[in-house]
Amino acid sequence: MDLRTSFATQGYAQARNAAAPQVNSGQSAGDLAKDFATDFAKTVAAGEETAKAAMSGGADPHSLVEALAASELAVETAVTVRNKVVEAYQEILRMPV
């Protein structure tokens, strides 16, 4: 047996395990949406608090940039999810009955 083939087989097996879908831990779609909304609100609130602290001189510019980048990413993610939901709803409406 070629040693390189054995390493390739091991690599493929590890990649397959890493790419396998994760089993949901019993959370429903509603619970996931609630968790997403809670995390989104916390991220935006943290960004606002950091911005207020930076305006009053209580935060360094680096933490302000990090908080604003995290808030921007959270908003972009929420908009993307909303667009996908609207697109799926419109696709359902187009289905023949």
Summary of the structure (lengths in Angstrom):
residues: 97
radius of gyration: 21.9
end to end distance: 58.6
largest distance: 68.6
contacts: 193
relative contact order: 0.07
helix: 80%
strand: 0%
